[in-house]
Amino acid sequence: MKPFVIATALLALSATATADAAPATAPREAIQSLVERHAALDLFSGSVIVARHGEIVFSGAYGEANKDHRIPNRLDTSFNIGSIGKSVTAVAVMQLVETGKLRLDDTLAKALPGVPLPNSDRITIQQLLNHSSGLGDYMEHADYPRRMAGIRTIADILPLIQAETPAFAAGERFGYSNSGMVVLGAVIEHASGLRYPDYLQRHVFGPAGMTATRLAQEDEVLAHRAIGYLPDPDGGMRANVRAIMPASADGGLHTTAPDLLRFDRALTGNALLSADSRQRMFTPVGPVPFYASGWFTKRVGGHLAVGHGGGAPGINAEFRRYPDDDATVIVLSNYDMGATPLAEAIEQALFGLPYTLPTRADADHARAEQFVEQGHATAALALFDRLGAGSSPHLPSLYAGAKLRIDGKTDVEKALPALARYITLAGDDAQPSRADAWWRKGNAYELLGKPADAKASYAQALVLEPAHEQARKAMAGLSVHQGGH
């Protein structure tokens, strides 16, 4: 499941110089204009709720839940919300801590006795919650594709996790871990005596009034389900039915936007957790400042945001809470990466911060980025090249095409003029920065066997951004390599 706030090229929609300037309007009108523009460009299909103090400021549903039968999305459409389920798992863990059935400093060996998991005598519940356990992603196990269709329960996944070699010592650093969250699901089952889905129904969904939320596998019958869709390189869209992963404690809940608002209100009050437990859950205590216990955290123009996102082939969802402002942004989509860029822009508009309306070029760029993620490099390059041509090129596409050629070591020499144009045309606040482009030029020159040009490019990147870590490391590696000759 893709984590929220981890940067994607789609987020360049909010920084591209070709996007339309946003009109100065009240938050509701601004949010409506953003959602309608994203939907009109077919960047977004799904439902949206924005609320303050529990009162809905804006809501709407767009696109189709089922393209075969032309069934429109509605507010009661059920979406797979991916890794937002990690936040629900965190709430369940904190409830068990409140009742004394768990302690955050318990080791896995204590919380889940008899289950031979890696480093179980050193990994704590807190480290599983803040992704510092060292466990990785069971979906990367070589046997996962064969077993995927047969996974129905947490117990079906544990053998894959048992075979993992931890990436680092427990507590050493942050490493986003689907495996760790599944292990927490097993901990919940052991501590409560209930199956994970049953625990959620009894202790989370029931008390919160979430009548349209359940942990459902993709082959189960589910009322008002939205089918996930991805762009096809040959044109049109295709369903994600062969690509979606099984639902578990790391993600895969199906819910509606109104039900997530009910979850938000239950968290705001004491229906699920005490104020002390809630504060503890939302406060980072691990190796990074941007992740607490099952929740990402950040500041938006001085406003605290806590939330999570979810993504998988054909689905994308964002659930963001602003505790100090008692505001909520919920965006659920049955398009791959349909929610995150829109939620970013809505968040800006909600607090009166600058935002941009995407253009047709932005939409085509987003589709090309999806082709990259799907492994369709040729289709992506064709789009990037078209968008980057002419007297007014789409700057993110100039950079993305060059990056794809360099990363794929294909027609690398064509990346150099694209990066040169990007450097000339990009503004001081461009993302990627001009320093990034110089660093990429250095990468290209290295691949072309031109170390002197590579060194000069890295040096220029460091002139623009002395703290540019990639350029610094590349320069050091180039010097070592040259010294070896």
KEZA-379725 format. One record per residue (C-alpha): x, y, z; chain. Coordinates in steps of 0.25 Angstrom, whole numbers, padded with zeros to 4 digits, m for minus. Layout:
<recs>
+-------+-------+-------+-------+
|    px |    py |    pz | kette |
+-------+-------+-------+-------+
|     X |     Y |     Z |     A |
...
+-------+-------+-------+-------+
</recs>
This chain:
<recs>
+-------+-------+-------+-------+
|    px |    py |    pz | kette |
+-------+-------+-------+-------+
|  0000 |  0000 |  0000 |     A |
|  0006 |  0013 | m0004 |     A |
|  0008 |  0023 |  0008 |     A |
|  0002 |  0037 |  0008 |     A |
|  0011 |  0049 |  0007 |     A |
|  0022 |  0041 |  0000 |     A |
|  0025 |  0050 | m0012 |     A |
|  0020 |  0046 | m0026 |     A |
|  0022 |  0054 | m0039 |     A |
|  0007 |  0056 | m0038 |     A |
|  0009 |  0066 | m0027 |     A |
|  0016 |  0075 | m0037 |     A |
|  0002 |  0079 | m0041 |     A |
|  0002 |  0089 | m0030 |     A |
|  0015 |  0095 | m0034 |     A |
|  0015 |  0095 | m0049 |     A |
|  0017 |  0108 | m0056 |     A |
|  0007 |  0104 | m0067 |     A |
| m0005 |  0103 | m0057 |     A |
| m0016 |  0113 | m0057 |     A |
| m0015 |  0123 | m0046 |     A |
| m0026 |  0121 | m0035 |     A |
| m0036 |  0131 | m0033 |     A |
| m0037 |  0138 | m0020 |     A |
| m0050 |  0132 | m0014 |     A |
| m0056 |  0127 | m0001 |     A |
| m0052 |  0113 |  0003 |     A |
| m0064 |  0106 | m0002 |     A |
| m0064 |  0112 | m0016 |     A |
| m0049 |  0109 | m0017 |     A |
| m0051 |  0095 | m0013 |     A |
| m0062 |  0093 | m0023 |     A |
| m0054 |  0099 | m0034 |     A |
| m0043 |  0090 | m0031 |     A |
| m0051 |  0077 | m0030 |     A |
| m0059 |  0080 | m0043 |     A |
| m0046 |  0083 | m0051 |     A |
| m0039 |  0070 | m0046 |     A |
| m0052 |  0063 | m0050 |     A |
| m0054 |  0070 | m0063 |     A |
| m0039 |  0066 | m0067 |     A |
| m0042 |  0052 | m0063 |     A |
| m0031 |  0053 | m0053 |     A |
| m0042 |  0049 | m0042 |     A |
| m0053 |  0040 | m0040 |     A |
| m0059 |  0038 | m0026 |     A |
| m0065 |  0045 | m0014 |     A |
| m0060 |  0057 | m0006 |     A |
| m0065 |  0062 |  0008 |     A |
| m0058 |  0075 |  0014 |     A |
| m0063 |  0078 |  0028 |     A |
| m0061 |  0088 |  0039 |     A |
| m0066 |  0085 |  0053 |     A |
| m0073 |  0073 |  0048 |     A |
| m0081 |  0081 |  0038 |     A |
| m0080 |  0079 |  0023 |     A |
| m0074 |  0090 |  0016 |     A |
| m0073 |  0083 |  0003 |     A |
| m0077 |  0069 | m0002 |     A |
| m0079 |  0063 | m0016 |     A |
| m0077 |  0050 | m0024 |     A |
| m0072 |  0050 | m0038 |     A |
| m0069 |  0040 | m0049 |     A |
| m0073 |  0025 | m0050 |     A |
| m0072 |  0014 | m0040 |     A |
| m0074 |  0004 | m0051 |     A |
| m0071 |  0007 | m0065 |     A |
| m0076 | m0006 | m0071 |     A |
| m0090 | m0002 | m0066 |     A |
| m0088 |  0013 | m0065 |     A |
| m0092 |  0014 | m0051 |     A |
| m0088 |  0027 | m0045 |     A |
| m0081 |  0030 | m0032 |     A |
| m0089 |  0034 | m0021 |     A |
| m0086 |  0039 | m0006 |     A |
| m0090 |  0025 | m0002 |     A |
| m0081 |  0018 | m0012 |     A |
| m0071 |  0009 | m0005 |     A |
| m0056 |  0011 | m0008 |     A |
| m0044 |  0002 | m0004 |     A |
| m0036 |  0012 |  0004 |     A |
| m0023 |  0005 |  0004 |     A |
| m0013 |  0008 |  0015 |     A |
| m0023 |  0018 |  0023 |     A |
| m0026 |  0004 |  0030 |     A |
| m0013 |  0006 |  0037 |     A |
| m0019 |  0017 |  0045 |     A |
| m0030 |  0009 |  0049 |     A |
| m0021 | m0002 |  0053 |     A |
| m0014 |  0008 |  0062 |     A |
| m0027 |  0012 |  0068 |     A |
| m0030 | m0003 |  0072 |     A |
| m0016 | m0004 |  0078 |     A |
| m0017 |  0008 |  0086 |     A |
| m0031 |  0003 |  0091 |     A |
| m0024 | m0009 |  0096 |     A |
| m0013 | m0001 |  0103 |     A |
| m0024 |  0007 |  0110 |     A |
| m0031 | m0006 |  0115 |     A |
| m0017 | m0011 |  0120 |     A |
| m0017 | m0023 |  0110 |     A |
| m0004 | m0017 |  0103 |     A |
|  0007 | m0008 |  0107 |     A |
|  0014 |  0000 |  0096 |     A |
|  0027 | m0004 |  0101 |     A |
|  0023 | m0019 |  0101 |     A |
|  0032 | m0027 |  0091 |     A |
|  0026 | m0036 |  0081 |     A |
|  0031 | m0048 |  0089 |     A |
|  0022 | m0044 |  0100 |     A |
|  0010 | m0039 |  0092 |     A |
|  0010 | m0050 |  0082 |     A |
|  0016 | m0062 |  0089 |     A |
|  0019 | m0075 |  0081 |     A |
|  0020 | m0068 |  0068 |     A |
|  0034 | m0069 |  0062 |     A |
|  0035 | m0055 |  0056 |     A |
|  0048 | m0048 |  0053 |     A |
|  0055 | m0040 |  0065 |     A |
|  0042 | m0043 |  0073 |     A |
|  0050 | m0041 |  0086 |     A |
|  0055 | m0027 |  0082 |     A |
|  0043 | m0021 |  0074 |     A |
|  0033 | m0014 |  0082 |     A |
|  0018 | m0010 |  0079 |     A |
|  0022 |  0005 |  0078 |     A |
|  0033 |  0002 |  0068 |     A |
|  0022 | m0006 |  0060 |     A |
|  0013 |  0006 |  0061 |     A |
|  0023 |  0016 |  0056 |     A |
|  0030 |  0008 |  0045 |     A |
|  0044 |  0006 |  0052 |     A |
|  0043 | m0009 |  0055 |     A |
|  0052 | m0012 |  0043 |     A |
|  0042 | m0021 |  0037 |     A |
|  0039 | m0019 |  0022 |     A |
|  0028 | m0023 |  0012 |     A |
|  0023 | m0037 |  0011 |     A |
|  0018 | m0034 | m0003 |     A |
|  0032 | m0034 | m0007 |     A |
|  0034 | m0048 | m0003 |     A |
|  0037 | m0057 | m0016 |     A |
|  0025 | m0066 | m0012 |     A |
|  0015 | m0055 | m0010 |     A |
|  0010 | m0055 | m0025 |     A |
|  0007 | m0069 | m0024 |     A |
|  0000 | m0069 | m0010 |     A |
| m0007 | m0055 | m0012 |     A |
| m0020 | m0061 | m0017 |     A |
| m0021 | m0070 | m0005 |     A |
| m0019 | m0060 |  0006 |     A |
| m0032 | m0058 |  0014 |     A |
| m0027 | m0056 |  0028 |     A |
| m0015 | m0050 |  0036 |     A |
| m0010 | m0064 |  0039 |     A |
| m0009 | m0066 |  0024 |     A |
|  0001 | m0055 |  0023 |     A |
|  0010 | m0058 |  0035 |     A |
|  0018 | m0069 |  0028 |     A |
|  0023 | m0059 |  0018 |     A |
|  0027 | m0049 |  0030 |     A |
|  0034 | m0060 |  0037 |     A |
|  0043 | m0062 |  0025 |     A |
|  0047 | m0048 |  0025 |     A |
|  0061 | m0043 |  0029 |     A |
|  0060 | m0029 |  0036 |     A |
|  0066 | m0018 |  0028 |     A |
|  0071 | m0011 |  0041 |     A |
|  0072 | m0012 |  0056 |     A |
|  0059 | m0009 |  0063 |     A |
|  0057 |  0006 |  0066 |     A |
|  0069 |  0010 |  0058 |     A |
|  0062 |  0017 |  0047 |     A |
|  0048 |  0019 |  0039 |     A |
|  0045 |  0008 |  0029 |     A |
|  0030 |  0008 |  0024 |     A |
|  0025 | m0006 |  0027 |     A |
|  0013 | m0013 |  0023 |     A |
|  0018 | m0026 |  0030 |     A |
|  0019 | m0018 |  0043 |     A |
|  0004 | m0014 |  0042 |     A |
|  0000 | m0028 |  0039 |     A |
|  0008 | m0033 |  0051 |     A |
|  0000 | m0023 |  0059 |     A |
| m0013 | m0029 |  0054 |     A |
| m0008 | m0042 |  0059 |     A |
| m0005 | m0035 |  0073 |     A |
| m0019 | m0030 |  0073 |     A |
| m0025 | m0043 |  0071 |     A |
| m0017 | m0050 |  0082 |     A |
| m0019 | m0039 |  0092 |     A |
| m0034 | m0038 |  0089 |     A |
| m0038 | m0052 |  0086 |     A |
| m0045 | m0047 |  0074 |     A |
| m0042 | m0048 |  0059 |     A |
| m0037 | m0035 |  0054 |     A |
| m0049 | m0031 |  0045 |     A |
| m0058 | m0035 |  0057 |     A |
| m0050 | m0026 |  0067 |     A |
| m0052 | m0014 |  0057 |     A |
| m0067 | m0017 |  0056 |     A |
| m0069 | m0018 |  0071 |     A |
| m0059 | m0007 |  0076 |     A |
| m0057 |  0003 |  0065 |     A |
| m0068 |  0003 |  0054 |     A |
| m0080 |  0000 |  0063 |     A |
| m0076 |  0011 |  0074 |     A |
| m0073 |  0021 |  0062 |     A |
| m0086 |  0018 |  0055 |     A |
| m0079 |  0013 |  0043 |     A |
| m0090 |  0004 |  0037 |     A |
| m0084 |  0004 |  0023 |     A |
| m0069 |  0000 |  0026 |     A |
| m0063 | m0014 |  0026 |     A |
| m0051 | m0022 |  0023 |     A |
| m0054 | m0028 |  0010 |     A |
| m0046 | m0036 |  0000 |     A |
| m0048 | m0032 | m0015 |     A |
| m0056 | m0045 | m0019 |     A |
| m0066 | m0043 | m0008 |     A |
| m0080 | m0037 | m0011 |     A |
| m0080 | m0023 | m0006 |     A |
| m0092 | m0013 | m0008 |     A |
| m0089 |  0000 | m0015 |     A |
| m0074 | m0004 | m0018 |     A |
| m0066 |  0005 | m0027 |     A |
| m0057 | m0003 | m0037 |     A |
| m0043 |  0002 | m0038 |     A |
| m0037 |  0007 | m0051 |     A |
| m0024 |  0010 | m0057 |     A |
| m0021 |  0017 | m0071 |     A |
| m0017 |  0007 | m0082 |     A |
| m0005 |  0011 | m0091 |     A |
| m0014 |  0006 | m0103 |     A |
| m0025 |  0016 | m0099 |     A |
| m0036 |  0016 | m0089 |     A |
| m0036 |  0010 | m0076 |     A |
| m0035 | m0004 | m0070 |     A |
| m0040 | m0010 | m0057 |     A |
| m0031 | m0013 | m0046 |     A |
| m0037 | m0027 | m0042 |     A |
| m0024 | m0035 | m0045 |     A |
| m0015 | m0025 | m0038 |     A |
| m0022 | m0022 | m0025 |     A |
| m0015 | m0028 | m0012 |     A |
| m0023 | m0035 | m0001 |     A |
| m0029 | m0027 |  0010 |     A |
| m0022 | m0028 |  0024 |     A |
| m0018 | m0020 |  0036 |     A |
| m0008 | m0012 |  0027 |     A |
| m0020 | m0007 |  0018 |     A |
| m0031 | m0011 |  0009 |     A |
| m0043 | m0006 |  0017 |     A |
| m0055 | m0002 |  0008 |     A |
| m0063 |  0010 |  0013 |     A |
| m0070 |  0023 |  0009 |     A |
| m0067 |  0037 |  0011 |     A |
| m0078 |  0039 |  0021 |     A |
| m0074 |  0027 |  0029 |     A |
| m0060 |  0033 |  0030 |     A |
| m0066 |  0046 |  0034 |     A |
| m0073 |  0038 |  0045 |     A |
| m0059 |  0032 |  0049 |     A |
| m0053 |  0046 |  0049 |     A |
| m0064 |  0051 |  0059 |     A |
| m0063 |  0038 |  0068 |     A |
| m0048 |  0042 |  0069 |     A |
| m0051 |  0056 |  0072 |     A |
| m0059 |  0052 |  0084 |     A |
| m0057 |  0040 |  0093 |     A |
| m0065 |  0029 |  0086 |     A |
| m0052 |  0022 |  0082 |     A |
| m0041 |  0027 |  0091 |     A |
| m0038 |  0036 |  0102 |     A |
| m0032 |  0050 |  0100 |     A |
| m0019 |  0045 |  0106 |     A |
| m0018 |  0033 |  0097 |     A |
| m0022 |  0041 |  0085 |     A |
| m0011 |  0051 |  0087 |     A |
| m0001 |  0040 |  0090 |     A |
| m0005 |  0033 |  0076 |     A |
| m0003 |  0046 |  0069 |     A |
|  0010 |  0050 |  0075 |     A |
|  0023 |  0045 |  0068 |     A |
|  0032 |  0038 |  0077 |     A |
|  0041 |  0030 |  0067 |     A |
|  0053 |  0033 |  0058 |     A |
|  0045 |  0043 |  0049 |     A |
|  0037 |  0055 |  0052 |     A |
|  0026 |  0053 |  0041 |     A |
|  0021 |  0039 |  0046 |     A |
|  0014 |  0037 |  0059 |     A |
|  0007 |  0024 |  0063 |     A |
| m0001 |  0020 |  0050 |     A |
| m0002 |  0034 |  0046 |     A |
|  0006 |  0043 |  0037 |     A |
|  0008 |  0058 |  0043 |     A |
|  0012 |  0071 |  0036 |     A |
|  0009 |  0086 |  0037 |     A |
|  0001 |  0093 |  0026 |     A |
|  0003 |  0108 |  0027 |     A |
|  0005 |  0106 |  0042 |     A |
| m0007 |  0097 |  0043 |     A |
| m0005 |  0083 |  0049 |     A |
| m0009 |  0072 |  0040 |     A |
| m0010 |  0057 |  0044 |     A |
| m0015 |  0047 |  0034 |     A |
| m0012 |  0035 |  0025 |     A |
| m0013 |  0032 |  0010 |     A |
| m0015 |  0019 |  0003 |     A |
| m0012 |  0015 | m0011 |     A |
| m0011 |  0002 | m0019 |     A |
| m0013 | m0001 | m0034 |     A |
| m0026 |  0006 | m0038 |     A |
| m0029 |  0012 | m0024 |     A |
| m0025 |  0025 | m0016 |     A |
| m0030 |  0031 | m0003 |     A |
| m0027 |  0042 |  0006 |     A |
| m0032 |  0044 |  0020 |     A |
| m0026 |  0057 |  0027 |     A |
| m0030 |  0063 |  0040 |     A |
| m0026 |  0077 |  0046 |     A |
| m0028 |  0076 |  0061 |     A |
| m0025 |  0090 |  0064 |     A |
| m0036 |  0095 |  0054 |     A |
| m0045 |  0083 |  0056 |     A |
| m0045 |  0082 |  0040 |     A |
| m0045 |  0069 |  0032 |     A |
| m0042 |  0066 |  0017 |     A |
| m0047 |  0053 |  0011 |     A |
| m0044 |  0049 | m0003 |     A |
| m0047 |  0035 | m0008 |     A |
| m0044 |  0031 | m0022 |     A |
| m0045 |  0019 | m0031 |     A |
| m0034 |  0024 | m0040 |     A |
| m0019 |  0021 | m0038 |     A |
| m0014 |  0034 | m0031 |     A |
| m0027 |  0041 | m0033 |     A |
| m0028 |  0046 | m0018 |     A |
| m0014 |  0051 | m0014 |     A |
| m0012 |  0063 | m0023 |     A |
| m0026 |  0067 | m0021 |     A |
| m0025 |  0066 | m0006 |     A |
| m0012 |  0074 | m0006 |     A |
| m0019 |  0085 | m0014 |     A |
| m0032 |  0085 | m0005 |     A |
| m0023 |  0086 |  0007 |     A |
| m0017 |  0098 |  0002 |     A |
| m0030 |  0105 | m0002 |     A |
| m0036 |  0101 |  0012 |     A |
| m0026 |  0110 |  0019 |     A |
| m0025 |  0121 |  0009 |     A |
| m0012 |  0117 |  0003 |     A |
| m0007 |  0118 | m0011 |     A |
| m0012 |  0106 | m0020 |     A |
| m0013 |  0104 | m0035 |     A |
| m0024 |  0098 | m0044 |     A |
| m0018 |  0087 | m0053 |     A |
| m0018 |  0088 | m0068 |     A |
| m0019 |  0078 | m0079 |     A |
| m0004 |  0077 | m0080 |     A |
| m0004 |  0073 | m0065 |     A |
| m0014 |  0062 | m0067 |     A |
| m0006 |  0056 | m0078 |     A |
|  0006 |  0057 | m0070 |     A |
| m0001 |  0050 | m0059 |     A |
| m0005 |  0039 | m0068 |     A |
|  0009 |  0037 | m0073 |     A |
|  0014 |  0036 | m0059 |     A |
|  0004 |  0025 | m0057 |     A |
|  0010 |  0018 | m0069 |     A |
|  0024 |  0019 | m0062 |     A |
|  0019 |  0013 | m0050 |     A |
|  0012 |  0001 | m0058 |     A |
|  0025 | m0001 | m0065 |     A |
|  0020 |  0004 | m0079 |     A |
|  0033 |  0013 | m0081 |     A |
|  0031 |  0014 | m0096 |     A |
|  0017 |  0020 | m0095 |     A |
|  0021 |  0029 | m0084 |     A |
|  0033 |  0035 | m0092 |     A |
|  0024 |  0037 | m0104 |     A |
|  0015 |  0046 | m0095 |     A |
|  0026 |  0053 | m0088 |     A |
|  0033 |  0056 | m0101 |     A |
|  0020 |  0062 | m0107 |     A |
|  0017 |  0070 | m0095 |     A |
|  0032 |  0075 | m0094 |     A |
|  0032 |  0080 | m0109 |     A |
|  0029 |  0093 | m0115 |     A |
|  0032 |  0107 | m0110 |     A |
|  0025 |  0106 | m0097 |     A |
|  0028 |  0092 | m0092 |     A |
|  0021 |  0086 | m0080 |     A |
|  0033 |  0087 | m0070 |     A |
|  0030 |  0075 | m0061 |     A |
|  0029 |  0066 | m0074 |     A |
|  0043 |  0071 | m0079 |     A |
|  0049 |  0067 | m0066 |     A |
|  0041 |  0054 | m0065 |     A |
|  0045 |  0049 | m0079 |     A |
|  0060 |  0052 | m0076 |     A |
|  0059 |  0045 | m0063 |     A |
|  0052 |  0033 | m0069 |     A |
|  0063 |  0032 | m0080 |     A |
|  0074 |  0033 | m0070 |     A |
|  0068 |  0023 | m0060 |     A |
|  0065 |  0013 | m0071 |     A |
|  0079 |  0016 | m0078 |     A |
|  0072 |  0018 | m0091 |     A |
|  0075 |  0029 | m0101 |     A |
|  0082 |  0036 | m0090 |     A |
|  0088 |  0046 | m0099 |     A |
|  0074 |  0051 | m0102 |     A |
|  0072 |  0055 | m0087 |     A |
|  0083 |  0066 | m0088 |     A |
|  0076 |  0076 | m0096 |     A |
|  0063 |  0074 | m0089 |     A |
|  0070 |  0077 | m0076 |     A |
|  0077 |  0089 | m0082 |     A |
|  0063 |  0094 | m0086 |     A |
|  0058 |  0091 | m0072 |     A |
|  0069 |  0099 | m0065 |     A |
|  0067 |  0111 | m0074 |     A |
|  0052 |  0112 | m0073 |     A |
|  0050 |  0107 | m0058 |     A |
|  0047 |  0117 | m0048 |     A |
|  0054 |  0118 | m0034 |     A |
|  0043 |  0111 | m0027 |     A |
|  0041 |  0100 | m0038 |     A |
|  0040 |  0086 | m0033 |     A |
|  0049 |  0078 | m0037 |     A |
|  0059 |  0089 | m0034 |     A |
|  0069 |  0094 | m0044 |     A |
|  0080 |  0087 | m0035 |     A |
|  0072 |  0074 | m0037 |     A |
|  0073 |  0076 | m0052 |     A |
|  0088 |  0079 | m0051 |     A |
|  0090 |  0066 | m0043 |     A |
|  0082 |  0058 | m0053 |     A |
|  0091 |  0064 | m0064 |     A |
|  0103 |  0059 | m0056 |     A |
|  0096 |  0045 | m0056 |     A |
|  0095 |  0045 | m0071 |     A |
|  0109 |  0050 | m0073 |     A |
|  0114 |  0038 | m0065 |     A |
|  0106 |  0028 | m0073 |     A |
|  0111 |  0034 | m0085 |     A |
|  0126 |  0032 | m0080 |     A |
|  0129 |  0047 | m0079 |     A |
|  0134 |  0049 | m0064 |     A |
|  0139 |  0063 | m0066 |     A |
|  0125 |  0068 | m0070 |     A |
|  0118 |  0060 | m0059 |     A |
|  0127 |  0066 | m0049 |     A |
|  0124 |  0080 | m0054 |     A |
|  0109 |  0077 | m0054 |     A |
|  0110 |  0072 | m0039 |     A |
|  0118 |  0085 | m0036 |     A |
|  0107 |  0094 | m0042 |     A |
|  0096 |  0086 | m0034 |     A |
|  0104 |  0089 | m0021 |     A |
|  0106 |  0104 | m0025 |     A |
|  0091 |  0105 | m0025 |     A |
|  0088 |  0096 | m0013 |     A |
|  0100 |  0094 | m0005 |     A |
|  0093 |  0083 |  0003 |     A |
|  0088 |  0075 | m0009 |     A |
|  0091 |  0061 | m0003 |     A |
|  0090 |  0053 | m0016 |     A |
|  0099 |  0063 | m0023 |     A |
|  0109 |  0062 | m0012 |     A |
|  0109 |  0047 | m0011 |     A |
|  0110 |  0046 | m0027 |     A |
|  0122 |  0056 | m0026 |     A |
|  0129 |  0048 | m0015 |     A |
|  0127 |  0035 | m0023 |     A |
|  0132 |  0041 | m0036 |     A |
|  0145 |  0045 | m0029 |     A |
|  0147 |  0032 | m0023 |     A |
|  0145 |  0025 | m0036 |     A |
|  0154 |  0034 | m0043 |     A |
|  0164 |  0033 | m0032 |     A |
|  0164 |  0018 | m0034 |     A |
|  0169 |  0020 | m0048 |     A |
+-------+-------+-------+-------+
</recs>
